[in-house]
Amino acid sequence: MIADVGVDTTRKIIDNLTAHASRKELKDAEALYSKLREEMSDILAGVDKPLVIEDKKPYVILMVGVNGVGKTTTIGKLARQYQSEGKTVMLAAGDTFRAAAVEQLQVWGERNRIPVVAQHTGADPASVIFDAIQSAKAKGVDVLIADTAGRLQNKAHLMEELKKIVRVMKKLDEEAPHEIMLTLDASTGQNAVSQAKLFNDAVGLTGITLTKLDGTAKGGVIFSIADQFGIPIRYIGIGEGIEDLRPFKADDFIEALFAREE
C-alpha cells in the first residue's frame, strides 16, 4: 500500500500527522490510526467529484491513456451505464492504428446496439472523431465517447495527435470535449503517476478513471495522484463486470481500504 502512495505523498501524510496529532495521540495506536484515516480522507475529498453528463447533445468525452490500461473496455462499460440511464450513446473509434481496437469497439457496439463511427486502419484519428461529432449532432445523440491511440513508443507524436483532436473538436463545438478522461491501471503504481503528468501537460485532464483496483497493491497510487494533480477521480474499476466500474466515492474507498488493513 505505502509503496504505491509514493514518497512525497507519504512524507506529507506523516508531516500532517505529526503536526496535527497531540503527543498523547501519537503514543496511542488507535488514536493515531483514526488520525491517519482522517488525513487520507482529506487527500481524497478534493477529487471526489462524479462526472455529470450535461445536456449538450452530444456531451463529448475524449478518452486518453496508454495501451493496456483497459481504456477500450472502460469505454464499453461507460456506454452501457449511460445507456441504462436512458441516454443515447455513440462511439468514435479514434485508435485507428490498431485494427483490434477498432474491432473491439465495433463488436461492443453491435452487441449493445450502439453506433460506432470508424474508418480504415491508419486513418487520421481527428477526422474520424470530426465525423463522429457531426453524426452525433445530426442524430441528437446525448453522449459521444471517443477512443484514442495509446502507443507510447513515440510520446511526442501521440501528444501532438491528441492536441490536434482537441483542436478539431473545437471547430465543431467550442466547448468540446466536455470531459478529457485518462484511464490508468492502478496496479502500475508510480508509472500511473508519470502517465497522468504526461497527458495532463499535453491536453489538460478533467477526469481520471482508475482500473484494476482489485489487485494486490490496493490502489495506494490513488493518493499520490489525488495529492499531486487534484484532478477529479470519476470512476474506479474493481473487476471485469459492467457493474464493476463504479463512480468513485472517497468515503467508500477509505472505508474499504481500512477494513482490509484491519
Secondary structure in CASP SS format (residue, H / E / C, confidence):
PFRMAT SS
TARGET T0000
AUTHOR 0000-0000-0000
METHOD secondary structure of the structure
MODEL  1
M C 1.00
I H 1.00
A H 1.00
D H 1.00
V H 1.00
G C 1.00
V H 1.00
D H 1.00
T H 1.00
T H 1.00
R H 1.00
K H 1.00
I H 1.00
I H 1.00
D H 1.00
N H 1.00
L H 1.00
T H 1.00
A H 1.00
H H 1.00
A C 1.00
S C 1.00
R H 1.00
K H 1.00
E H 1.00
L H 1.00
K H 1.00
D C 1.00
A H 1.00
E H 1.00
A H 1.00
L H 1.00
Y H 1.00
S H 1.00
K H 1.00
L H 1.00
R H 1.00
E H 1.00
E H 1.00
M H 1.00
S H 1.00
D H 1.00
I H 1.00
L H 1.00
A H 1.00
G C 1.00
V C 1.00
D C 1.00
K C 1.00
P C 1.00
L C 1.00
V C 1.00
I C 1.00
E C 1.00
D C 1.00
K C 1.00
K C 1.00
P C 1.00
Y E 1.00
V E 1.00
I E 1.00
L E 1.00
M E 1.00
V E 1.00
G C 1.00
V C 1.00
N C 1.00
G C 1.00
V C 1.00
G C 1.00
K H 1.00
T H 1.00
T H 1.00
T H 1.00
I H 1.00
G H 1.00
K H 1.00
L H 1.00
A H 1.00
R H 1.00
Q H 1.00
Y H 1.00
Q H 1.00
S H 1.00
E C 1.00
G C 1.00
K C 1.00
T C 1.00
V E 1.00
M E 1.00
L E 1.00
A E 1.00
A C 1.00
G C 1.00
D C 1.00
T C 1.00
F C 1.00
R C 1.00
A H 1.00
A H 1.00
A H 1.00
V H 1.00
E H 1.00
Q H 1.00
L H 1.00
Q H 1.00
V H 1.00
W H 1.00
G H 1.00
E H 1.00
R H 1.00
N H 1.00
R C 1.00
I C 1.00
P C 1.00
V E 1.00
V E 1.00
A C 1.00
Q C 1.00
H C 1.00
T C 1.00
G C 1.00
A C 1.00
D C 1.00
P H 1.00
A H 1.00
S H 1.00
V H 1.00
I H 1.00
F H 1.00
D H 1.00
A H 1.00
I H 1.00
Q H 1.00
S H 1.00
A H 1.00
K H 1.00
A H 1.00
K H 1.00
G C 1.00
V C 1.00
D C 1.00
V E 1.00
L E 1.00
I E 1.00
A E 1.00
D C 1.00
T C 1.00
A C 1.00
G C 1.00
R C 1.00
L C 1.00
Q C 1.00
N C 1.00
K H 1.00
A H 1.00
H H 1.00
L H 1.00
M H 1.00
E H 1.00
E H 1.00
L H 1.00
K H 1.00
K H 1.00
I H 1.00
V H 1.00
R H 1.00
V H 1.00
M H 1.00
K H 1.00
K H 1.00
L H 1.00
D C 1.00
E C 1.00
E C 1.00
A C 1.00
P C 1.00
H C 1.00
E E 1.00
I E 1.00
M E 1.00
L E 1.00
T E 1.00
L E 1.00
D E 1.00
A H 1.00
S H 1.00
T H 1.00
G C 1.00
Q H 1.00
N H 1.00
A H 1.00
V H 1.00
S H 1.00
Q H 1.00
A H 1.00
K H 1.00
L H 1.00
F H 1.00
N H 1.00
D H 1.00
A H 1.00
V H 1.00
G C 1.00
L C 1.00
T C 1.00
G E 1.00
I E 1.00
T E 1.00
L E 1.00
T E 1.00
K C 1.00
L C 1.00
D C 1.00
G C 1.00
T C 1.00
A C 1.00
K C 1.00
G C 1.00
G C 1.00
V H 1.00
I H 1.00
F H 1.00
S H 1.00
I H 1.00
A H 1.00
D H 1.00
Q H 1.00
F H 1.00
G C 1.00
I C 1.00
P C 1.00
I E 1.00
R E 1.00
Y E 1.00
I E 1.00
G E 1.00
I C 1.00
G C 1.00
E C 1.00
G C 1.00
I H 1.00
E H 1.00
D H 1.00
L E 1.00
R E 1.00
P E 1.00
F C 1.00
K C 1.00
A H 1.00
D H 1.00
D H 1.00
F H 1.00
I H 1.00
E H 1.00
A H 1.00
L H 1.00
F H 1.00
A H 1.00
R H 1.00
E H 1.00
E C 1.00
END
